[in-house]
Amino acid sequence: MSATFNYAKRPFRDDRPAYVIAAFLALVGAVLLTINVRMAADYRRQVADTRAEIAQLEAREQKAEEKAQAARSALGSYRLSALAEESRGLAKIAAERKFSWTSLLTRLERTLPSDVGLVHLQPQFDQDGQTTLEMQLVARNRDAIVRTIEALSKNEAFGHVMLRTEAQPDARGADPIQFQLGCAYAPPEEPRKVSKAAEHGPPAPRSGAAAPRKPAAPKSVTPKKGRTP
């Protein structure tokens, strides 16, 4: 007869299946972790590429908007410059149409000294409608030149009077002195005169005067019947 003796403090357990399962789960977890890491890396790379494409598209859109804005500004400035050029041309034409030779000559006749003669007169019109005068004059002495400039400067129609040239053909002083003046010309607007008849209307008929008769209507004449034979 044999006897079995167990000297272990705890009962014996077989943990190998648990270790195998734990190792298998750890292996599966490592594989899944690797897959997740790869997927996360691919996602980040794709997101970075997408963001780069979005940034490129936004940059292209910004450049296109800047080009469109520059084109609109250029078109607007061209239209404004063309409109300004046209308006300046119209102002020049209006100044030429408004210019009165009679008024200018009358004003010069009243302004210039009696011993100064006008040889040549040339008005010039700029794009802004301003008028300038180039005058060639003759005088007996230099004092007449000073008096001419002073007389023109005192007249409100002439401004910025400048002496262009001065020459005396004969050194002995026998011939008159020729000099050229330039000045701005802006005559004040004269008020239009309205006749009293046009302002107050046609005159009323005098009291006691017979009113004009209306022409009488022509009387109707009835033709007479002819006698029968």
Backbone bond lengths (Angstrom), bond angles and torsions (degrees), N, CA, C in turn:
res aa  C-N    CA-C-N  psi(-1)  N-CA   C-N-CA  omega(-1)  CA-C   N-CA-C  phi
1 M - - - 1.472 - - 1.527 107.74 -
2 S 1.382 111.71 126.93 1.481 116.61 -178.61 1.523 110.37 -106.89
3 A 1.280 116.60 149.31 1.465 121.93 -178.82 1.536 108.58 -118.97
4 T 1.321 117.71 141.94 1.475 124.02 -179.82 1.511 108.37 -106.38
5 F 1.292 111.86 128.89 1.467 117.13 -177.64 1.541 108.24 -118.83
6 N 1.308 119.53 131.05 1.489 125.90 179.01 1.516 107.64 -115.80
7 Y 1.330 112.97 109.01 1.456 117.94 -177.65 1.539 112.50 -96.20
8 A 1.349 120.74 3.59 1.472 122.94 -179.42 1.518 110.36 -71.24
9 K 1.359 113.30 144.87 1.465 117.54 179.50 1.528 110.98 -76.09
10 R 1.357 117.12 -35.39 1.446 120.96 178.59 1.519 109.27 -117.78
11 P 1.303 115.60 156.38 1.481 117.58 178.45 1.523 110.63 -70.58
12 F 1.294 117.04 143.36 1.457 123.65 -177.83 1.531 110.07 -71.52
13 R 1.464 116.44 130.97 1.464 122.19 176.97 1.509 108.39 -125.46
14 D 1.309 115.46 142.68 1.460 121.04 178.67 1.532 108.67 -94.56
15 D 1.381 117.74 100.97 1.462 124.15 -177.67 1.527 112.95 -91.97
16 R 1.289 119.47 4.58 1.459 120.19 -177.33 1.536 113.68 -62.66
17 P 1.340 118.36 -40.95 1.489 116.18 177.02 1.538 112.87 -61.28
18 A 1.321 116.51 -35.65 1.471 119.44 178.47 1.508 110.61 -66.81
19 Y 1.331 116.24 -40.58 1.458 119.20 177.99 1.531 111.72 -63.91
20 V 1.326 114.28 -40.12 1.467 118.33 179.02 1.541 110.37 -63.00
21 I 1.333 115.77 -44.22 1.474 119.37 -179.94 1.519 110.51 -65.01
22 A 1.326 117.20 -41.71 1.459 120.60 179.68 1.527 111.18 -63.62
23 A 1.346 114.69 -41.08 1.464 117.59 178.50 1.527 110.98 -65.06
24 F 1.331 115.05 -40.26 1.472 118.33 178.87 1.529 110.88 -64.20
25 L 1.325 116.77 -42.35 1.461 119.82 178.87 1.530 110.97 -65.58
26 A 1.307 116.10 -38.49 1.473 118.50 178.12 1.516 110.48 -64.76
27 L 1.340 115.55 -40.52 1.466 118.51 177.84 1.529 111.12 -63.74
28 V 1.347 116.64 -43.71 1.467 119.98 177.94 1.523 111.08 -62.59
29 G 1.336 116.95 -41.25 1.464 120.14 178.09 1.519 112.45 -63.26
30 A 1.352 115.83 -39.99 1.462 119.12 178.50 1.519 111.04 -64.72
31 V 1.369 114.56 -41.63 1.475 117.79 178.43 1.530 110.60 -63.06
32 L 1.329 116.08 -44.98 1.462 119.31 179.48 1.528 111.59 -64.33
33 L 1.346 115.98 -38.90 1.449 118.77 178.03 1.525 111.41 -63.52
34 T 1.322 115.38 -40.81 1.462 118.99 177.94 1.528 111.09 -63.18
35 I 1.336 115.14 -42.96 1.478 118.79 178.89 1.523 110.84 -62.68
36 N 1.348 115.87 -42.64 1.474 119.23 179.84 1.527 111.73 -64.90
37 V 1.336 115.25 -39.29 1.460 117.90 178.78 1.526 111.10 -64.10
38 R 1.325 115.99 -42.76 1.463 119.78 177.92 1.528 111.15 -63.39
39 M 1.336 116.16 -43.34 1.474 119.53 178.85 1.531 111.13 -63.16
40 A 1.343 116.56 -40.66 1.456 119.44 178.72 1.527 110.86 -64.95
41 A 1.345 116.11 -39.55 1.465 119.06 178.50 1.529 110.70 -65.74
42 D 1.352 116.36 -43.47 1.471 119.10 177.39 1.526 111.50 -62.34
43 Y 1.341 117.33 -40.01 1.461 121.18 -179.98 1.530 110.65 -63.90
44 R 1.339 115.31 -44.59 1.462 118.39 178.41 1.522 111.59 -63.07
45 R 1.326 116.76 -39.15 1.454 119.66 179.23 1.523 110.77 -66.43
46 Q 1.333 116.43 -42.36 1.464 119.77 178.20 1.531 111.04 -65.32
47 V 1.331 116.24 -40.78 1.467 119.50 178.29 1.523 110.71 -64.04
48 A 1.337 116.47 -40.45 1.469 119.60 178.32 1.523 110.76 -63.92
49 D 1.323 117.67 -42.11 1.466 120.69 177.56 1.523 110.63 -63.20
50 T 1.334 116.22 -42.20 1.460 119.82 -179.91 1.528 111.08 -64.87
51 R 1.334 116.03 -41.60 1.463 119.24 177.44 1.523 111.28 -63.64
52 A 1.328 116.59 -38.78 1.468 119.16 177.90 1.517 110.85 -64.27
53 E 1.335 117.06 -41.93 1.465 120.42 177.43 1.522 110.93 -63.47
54 I 1.342 116.44 -41.47 1.464 120.51 178.30 1.530 110.64 -62.95
55 A 1.345 116.32 -42.29 1.461 119.90 178.24 1.526 111.04 -63.29
56 Q 1.347 117.70 -40.99 1.456 120.82 177.51 1.529 111.36 -62.98
57 L 1.349 115.22 -43.21 1.466 118.72 178.67 1.531 111.07 -63.80
58 E 1.327 117.32 -41.69 1.464 120.08 177.98 1.531 111.31 -64.00
59 A 1.347 116.20 -39.50 1.468 119.12 177.77 1.522 111.01 -64.42
60 R 1.350 116.69 -42.54 1.454 119.58 178.06 1.527 110.87 -63.97
61 E 1.329 116.23 -39.92 1.464 119.54 178.28 1.524 110.91 -64.47
62 Q 1.350 116.70 -39.41 1.455 120.00 178.41 1.528 111.37 -64.73
63 K 1.348 116.42 -42.30 1.464 119.99 177.99 1.525 111.27 -63.99
64 A 1.354 115.62 -41.94 1.468 118.67 178.57 1.528 111.04 -63.67
65 E 1.345 116.79 -38.17 1.461 119.97 178.57 1.528 110.99 -67.47
66 E 1.336 116.71 -38.87 1.463 119.83 177.54 1.523 111.04 -65.03
67 K 1.350 116.55 -41.71 1.457 119.74 177.88 1.534 111.02 -64.08
68 A 1.334 116.14 -41.77 1.467 119.01 178.68 1.524 111.05 -64.55
69 Q 1.346 116.54 -40.00 1.459 119.63 178.14 1.520 111.20 -65.26
70 A 1.347 115.93 -41.06 1.463 118.95 177.24 1.519 111.56 -63.80
71 A 1.355 116.12 -39.50 1.466 119.26 178.16 1.523 111.26 -65.53
72 R 1.345 116.10 -40.94 1.469 118.61 177.59 1.525 111.38 -64.95
73 S 1.333 116.47 -40.02 1.465 119.28 178.47 1.525 111.05 -64.91
74 A 1.353 115.50 -42.53 1.467 118.67 178.79 1.521 111.08 -63.76
75 L 1.342 116.07 -41.05 1.457 119.34 179.05 1.527 110.88 -65.28
76 G 1.354 115.73 -41.99 1.453 118.64 179.00 1.517 112.05 -64.78
77 S 1.351 116.44 -42.35 1.476 118.98 177.85 1.517 111.08 -65.89
78 Y 1.351 116.55 -36.14 1.469 118.68 177.79 1.515 110.78 -65.44
79 R 1.335 115.56 -42.69 1.459 117.89 178.48 1.522 111.13 -64.47
80 L 1.345 115.77 -41.14 1.456 118.52 179.40 1.530 111.02 -65.75
81 S 1.345 115.89 -41.51 1.459 118.20 179.53 1.530 110.83 -66.33
82 A 1.346 115.78 -40.66 1.467 118.31 178.13 1.523 110.69 -64.92
83 L 1.342 116.16 -40.41 1.460 119.43 178.61 1.521 110.73 -66.49
84 A 1.342 116.37 -40.34 1.466 119.29 178.41 1.524 110.92 -65.68
85 E 1.340 115.75 -40.41 1.461 118.87 178.15 1.526 110.85 -63.43
86 E 1.331 115.40 -41.79 1.466 118.68 178.88 1.519 111.38 -66.10
87 S 1.340 116.40 -40.42 1.464 119.10 179.07 1.522 111.10 -65.97
88 R 1.357 116.75 -37.49 1.462 118.87 177.11 1.523 111.37 -65.64
89 G 1.352 115.40 -38.89 1.459 118.17 175.91 1.518 112.07 -62.92
90 L 1.345 115.75 -40.58 1.458 119.26 177.71 1.526 111.07 -66.14
91 A 1.343 116.47 -37.71 1.469 119.31 177.41 1.514 111.30 -64.20
92 K 1.333 116.75 -38.10 1.461 119.84 177.83 1.524 110.91 -65.74
93 I 1.335 116.56 -43.74 1.474 119.90 178.91 1.525 110.42 -63.74
94 A 1.355 116.17 -40.56 1.467 118.93 179.13 1.521 111.50 -64.48
95 A 1.346 116.09 -38.39 1.469 119.19 178.42 1.523 110.84 -65.92
96 E 1.342 116.09 -38.95 1.468 118.64 178.39 1.526 111.03 -66.88
97 R 1.336 116.66 -39.39 1.470 118.47 179.43 1.533 111.29 -70.37
98 K 1.322 115.67 -32.96 1.458 119.35 -176.73 1.520 112.40 -79.10
99 F 1.324 116.67 -18.18 1.460 120.50 -174.96 1.533 110.45 -66.14
100 S 1.340 114.88 136.07 1.470 121.18 -178.84 1.520 108.69 -120.82
101 W 1.331 115.40 115.18 1.459 120.61 177.18 1.524 110.93 -67.29
102 T 1.302 117.04 -38.14 1.463 120.54 -178.43 1.517 111.23 -61.82
103 S 1.336 115.94 -45.68 1.459 119.64 179.63 1.523 111.41 -64.47
104 L 1.351 116.75 -40.47 1.462 119.88 -179.94 1.525 111.46 -64.91
105 L 1.323 116.83 -47.73 1.461 119.44 -178.68 1.521 111.60 -65.00
106 T 1.324 116.60 -37.95 1.463 119.19 177.62 1.524 110.90 -64.89
107 R 1.320 115.72 -40.62 1.466 119.47 -179.86 1.532 110.89 -67.16
108 L 1.340 117.29 -40.23 1.460 120.26 178.11 1.527 111.51 -66.20
109 E 1.322 115.46 -37.84 1.471 119.13 179.46 1.528 110.88 -63.09
110 R 1.325 116.42 -36.19 1.461 119.91 -179.92 1.531 112.23 -80.27
111 T 1.353 116.62 -23.93 1.462 119.61 -173.41 1.516 113.12 -94.11
112 L 1.328 117.92 -43.24 1.460 120.82 -175.22 1.524 111.10 -66.89
113 P 1.322 118.17 145.90 1.473 120.38 175.69 1.520 110.90 -62.91
114 S 1.305 114.43 159.00 1.474 119.70 -175.61 1.521 112.87 -69.79
115 D 1.335 117.78 -24.28 1.456 120.17 -179.02 1.522 112.92 -96.52
116 V 1.333 117.41 19.45 1.466 122.83 178.65 1.520 107.66 -119.42
117 G 1.331 115.71 131.06 1.452 120.45 179.78 1.525 111.89 -111.47
118 L 1.313 115.07 145.50 1.460 121.89 179.27 1.523 108.90 -96.95
119 V 1.329 116.48 120.82 1.460 121.41 -178.36 1.519 111.68 -98.48
120 H 1.329 116.21 -44.98 1.471 120.02 -175.85 1.522 108.10 -142.93
121 L 1.332 115.33 140.46 1.464 121.63 -179.93 1.518 108.95 -137.51
122 Q 1.324 117.00 125.79 1.463 121.46 -177.96 1.534 109.79 -135.45
123 P 1.332 117.74 107.11 1.471 118.95 173.68 1.527 110.73 -80.54
124 Q 1.313 116.12 146.67 1.458 123.02 178.30 1.514 109.14 -130.48
125 F 1.341 115.48 139.00 1.463 121.98 -176.68 1.528 108.14 -118.96
126 D 1.331 116.48 128.31 1.457 120.00 178.49 1.524 109.78 -94.94
127 Q 1.343 115.50 -178.50 1.466 120.56 -175.57 1.525 112.97 -70.97
128 D 1.323 117.66 -18.66 1.462 120.84 179.93 1.520 113.13 -92.40
129 G 1.328 117.48 5.27 1.448 120.59 179.32 1.512 114.34 85.20
130 Q 1.339 117.40 6.88 1.455 120.50 178.14 1.531 109.79 -82.54
131 T 1.322 115.73 145.91 1.463 121.93 -177.58 1.520 109.42 -114.63
132 T 1.324 115.73 133.02 1.468 122.09 174.37 1.527 108.91 -123.99
133 L 1.315 115.34 152.62 1.460 121.71 -177.74 1.522 109.81 -119.55
134 E 1.314 114.79 136.27 1.458 121.79 171.26 1.534 107.07 -115.37
135 M 1.337 116.47 117.31 1.465 121.33 -173.37 1.527 109.83 -121.88
136 Q 1.299 114.80 133.15 1.460 122.41 172.50 1.521 107.93 -106.01
137 L 1.349 116.93 120.54 1.452 121.19 -174.23 1.526 109.61 -128.93
138 V 1.320 114.49 165.47 1.471 121.97 176.35 1.525 108.30 -130.55
139 A 1.322 114.31 146.50 1.461 120.16 179.45 1.524 109.17 -146.08
140 R 1.328 115.86 161.39 1.453 120.53 -178.05 1.524 111.97 -80.58
141 N 1.302 116.72 -33.26 1.456 120.40 -177.62 1.526 109.81 -144.58
142 R 1.325 115.85 174.26 1.462 120.70 -178.44 1.525 112.28 -73.54
143 D 1.307 117.45 -25.48 1.463 118.82 177.09 1.527 111.49 -62.33
144 A 1.333 116.90 -32.28 1.463 119.95 178.29 1.530 111.48 -66.60
145 I 1.324 116.36 -31.83 1.477 119.32 177.24 1.523 110.02 -65.33
146 V 1.325 116.06 -44.19 1.467 119.85 179.30 1.517 110.98 -63.72
147 R 1.340 116.65 -42.70 1.468 119.78 179.20 1.532 111.35 -66.13
148 T 1.330 116.97 -33.13 1.465 120.02 178.22 1.522 110.70 -66.62
149 I 1.324 116.95 -46.50 1.472 120.29 178.84 1.524 110.77 -63.35
150 E 1.327 116.25 -39.21 1.462 119.73 179.33 1.529 111.36 -66.51
151 A 1.335 116.96 -41.68 1.464 120.27 -179.85 1.525 111.60 -65.90
152 L 1.326 117.25 -41.42 1.464 119.94 178.64 1.524 111.46 -67.54
153 S 1.332 117.07 -36.16 1.467 119.90 -179.24 1.519 111.69 -69.24
154 K 1.333 117.35 -30.33 1.459 120.12 179.23 1.530 112.31 -76.24
155 N 1.308 117.14 -22.02 1.465 120.24 179.89 1.525 109.14 -79.47
156 E 1.328 116.94 131.55 1.467 121.17 -176.32 1.520 113.00 -69.35
157 A 1.333 117.37 -16.32 1.459 119.20 -179.27 1.518 112.51 -80.58
158 F 1.322 118.40 -18.40 1.461 122.34 -177.10 1.525 109.36 -114.39
159 G 1.309 115.31 138.32 1.462 119.93 -179.82 1.515 111.48 -143.40
160 H 1.342 115.42 157.71 1.471 122.70 178.76 1.547 110.69 54.04
161 V 1.312 115.59 52.21 1.467 120.43 -179.76 1.526 108.85 -72.77
162 M 1.321 116.46 126.64 1.463 122.26 -177.88 1.520 109.57 -131.96
163 L 1.316 115.09 140.44 1.459 121.66 176.63 1.533 108.29 -87.35
164 R 1.339 116.39 114.71 1.464 120.79 -177.77 1.530 110.79 -80.83
165 T 1.284 115.71 -61.75 1.459 120.84 -177.16 1.517 109.46 -137.14
166 E 1.319 114.88 161.16 1.468 122.37 176.98 1.521 107.85 -148.68
167 A 1.324 116.66 128.12 1.465 120.29 -177.30 1.517 109.43 -148.51
168 Q 1.336 114.70 145.88 1.465 121.91 176.09 1.527 107.46 -127.55
169 P 1.345 116.54 105.98 1.471 118.08 -174.77 1.520 113.11 -56.17
170 D 1.313 118.69 -41.46 1.455 122.00 -176.73 1.525 108.88 -100.03
171 A 1.335 116.06 124.48 1.464 119.69 -178.83 1.520 111.74 -68.91
172 R 1.330 118.59 -23.66 1.457 121.32 -179.47 1.530 112.22 -77.86
173 G 1.345 117.15 -10.98 1.463 119.89 177.56 1.492 114.12 88.59
174 A 1.330 118.63 13.73 1.464 120.58 179.88 1.519 111.03 -74.58
175 D 1.320 116.53 -40.41 1.473 120.60 179.85 1.526 110.32 -84.72
176 P 1.328 116.66 151.94 1.468 119.02 179.21 1.530 112.00 -68.05
177 I 1.310 115.12 157.63 1.472 121.51 178.77 1.524 109.14 -81.94
178 Q 1.298 116.10 130.46 1.461 121.98 176.58 1.529 108.78 -100.66
179 F 1.312 115.56 130.82 1.463 119.37 178.19 1.531 108.80 -143.31
180 Q 1.315 114.29 154.75 1.471 121.74 -177.24 1.515 108.84 -120.48
181 L 1.326 115.69 132.90 1.459 122.70 179.19 1.520 110.06 -119.34
182 G 1.322 115.01 147.77 1.455 121.57 172.93 1.517 109.48 -127.86
183 C 1.317 116.66 139.15 1.461 119.82 -178.20 1.521 109.29 -157.32
184 A 1.322 114.49 161.13 1.461 120.87 173.21 1.521 109.09 -85.99
185 Y 1.321 115.19 146.27 1.464 120.37 -177.18 1.512 108.85 -127.39
186 A 1.322 115.88 115.76 1.464 121.81 178.44 1.515 108.29 -141.96
187 P 1.326 117.06 85.65 1.473 119.17 -178.13 1.515 110.92 -69.29
188 P 1.324 117.07 141.62 1.474 119.37 176.75 1.515 110.32 -66.97
189 E 1.316 114.26 146.78 1.464 118.98 -179.38 1.519 109.63 -71.43
190 E 1.306 115.09 128.23 1.454 120.42 178.99 1.520 110.05 -86.96
191 P 1.330 118.17 134.03 1.466 119.58 178.51 1.515 111.27 -65.58
192 R 1.286 113.52 139.21 1.462 118.37 179.99 1.519 110.72 -72.80
193 K 1.321 115.61 134.73 1.455 121.05 179.31 1.525 109.79 -89.22
194 V 1.304 114.46 126.58 1.460 120.58 179.91 1.521 108.13 -108.67
195 S 1.286 116.87 126.53 1.468 120.63 -179.37 1.517 109.87 -66.34
196 K 1.335 114.32 148.64 1.459 118.50 -179.50 1.515 111.45 -63.85
197 A 1.328 116.09 -35.01 1.470 118.28 -179.58 1.512 110.75 -64.30
198 A 1.355 116.89 -40.39 1.457 119.58 179.39 1.510 111.60 -73.55
199 E 1.375 117.08 -28.58 1.460 120.09 -178.42 1.521 111.89 -76.42
200 H 1.337 116.97 -42.40 1.466 120.56 -176.07 1.515 113.08 -97.18
201 G 1.302 119.26 -2.99 1.445 120.97 178.82 1.515 111.86 90.73
202 P 1.310 118.58 179.23 1.479 121.70 -179.41 1.509 110.91 -66.26
203 P 1.358 118.93 148.14 1.474 121.38 -178.20 1.515 110.98 -67.64
204 A 1.361 113.67 144.84 1.472 119.62 179.71 1.523 109.59 -76.18
205 P 1.311 118.33 149.85 1.475 120.35 179.10 1.510 110.98 -66.53
206 R 1.319 116.15 144.82 1.453 120.87 -178.37 1.522 110.09 -68.06
207 S 1.337 112.90 153.03 1.475 117.98 178.77 1.521 109.29 -72.61
208 G 1.276 116.92 137.49 1.459 121.12 179.87 1.500 113.73 90.27
209 A 1.318 116.64 -13.71 1.458 118.12 179.47 1.506 109.11 -79.94
210 A 1.274 114.34 141.43 1.467 119.02 -177.64 1.508 109.49 -71.96
211 A 1.317 112.72 136.42 1.465 117.98 178.85 1.508 108.94 -71.75
212 P 1.308 116.50 146.02 1.475 118.48 -179.81 1.519 110.54 -62.98
213 R 1.334 113.42 132.88 1.456 118.66 -178.32 1.516 110.79 -78.33
214 K 1.279 112.88 145.59 1.450 118.35 176.49 1.518 109.43 -80.83
215 P 1.295 117.95 140.25 1.470 118.82 179.09 1.509 110.68 -63.50
216 A 1.363 114.55 134.57 1.466 119.30 -178.51 1.512 110.28 -70.59
217 A 1.321 112.91 144.07 1.463 118.27 -179.99 1.515 109.43 -70.54
218 P 1.288 119.60 138.74 1.473 121.02 -179.40 1.527 111.14 -64.40
219 K 1.346 113.52 136.69 1.463 118.26 -179.91 1.516 109.73 -76.24
220 S 1.289 112.90 142.78 1.466 118.21 178.13 1.518 109.85 -79.57
221 V 1.272 117.04 130.79 1.477 122.27 -178.04 1.520 107.51 -105.44
222 T 1.363 114.11 126.28 1.462 119.46 179.02 1.527 108.80 -92.55
223 P 1.277 118.03 120.41 1.472 118.37 -178.50 1.520 110.48 -66.32
224 K 1.367 115.22 137.66 1.475 119.96 179.48 1.523 110.08 -76.71
225 K 1.308 112.45 145.17 1.452 118.68 179.65 1.540 109.46 -76.07
226 G 1.281 115.76 134.74 1.474 119.64 179.66 1.524 111.10 -75.89
227 R 1.324 114.90 154.53 1.458 119.01 179.96 1.497 109.55 -76.42
228 T 1.295 113.62 143.59 1.460 119.32 177.42 1.516 108.34 -84.48
229 P 1.294 119.90 136.26 1.476 121.74 -179.01 1.498 111.08 -68.82
